């Protein structure tokens, strides 16, 4: 390899620069996920926790399209229970304050969820 | 050359990629079709409305239907008149039916407040011009609106010959009329309009304007399924002389008027 040393050095510098945010973050500490407020009295969401944690965004996308574009409103969960496909009507029944759950974790992850620009953050219906 | 050759390596890599792709596909297939309509959902072949202008007129400046709709759907009262947002409202007769007005029509008739809303046309120009299918025609005749997909280009506003659509030039939230309901508000940059209360039909209820009108014992608004020969709306549409707005355009509105 011609100029091997320079190439390796350049590559190392490039990698260091690209990954620098992660190093800064690690050095500063405090990278722990935030404490989320879990609903009292409920053990599990409408699907298993691992599924909800990994796939809630796909589930909500599916709900959105099914309700608005498909006109069907009832979700059949894997445990056989039925739920109204509604962010304010169903999710907020347990997660009463999205600030302490959805928004807190999304702020940590740096993912902006603009659901609440339109959907109500406070559930009023009984 | 030892070990695996180029061809064999590419073949194995392809197999591996196909296997990796099969996992999410199988997962998606296993999870398919997990939705159903709500019990008691109203299924219609062709929803339609009849507005009896005479009955409405006899009530003077009554607007219970407008109030009920706008409160439930969080329709804001924008301070700037050119930013006004409306789903159902009253307009002067001479503007709703200009072809029914002559130079001799008395002022009382010209100025008669006439209820207007989205006509849920059979051939909706708004749907034809929408570049993102944010507005589309459902099988049951409702011209639906999906604000998630609206990019705010306002072609539909230009396309609609009835002025039935409003645009959110600014954030509507600070201008709500009162305590909001659970219905989503809209956001800056999307178009909105009447959806024949699709969210209520989905759970077996009728549109709010119709219920409000019946609630005061007026009954100027009749809503129902034209596919059902026995419905009240079918009887009116098939048995009486009715008018539609701008029929010459060929949009075939499904809001009918008894003038």
Interface residues (C-beta under 8 A of the other chain):
Chain A: X62 X64 X66 X67 X68 X69 X70 X71 X72 X73 X74 X75 X76 X77 X82 X84 X85 X88 X89 X114 X117 X118 X119 X120 X123 X124 X125
Chain B: X34 X35 X36 X37 X38 X39 X41 X136 X138 X144 X146 X147 X148 X179 X180 X181 X182 X183 X184 X185 X186 X187 X198 X202 X203
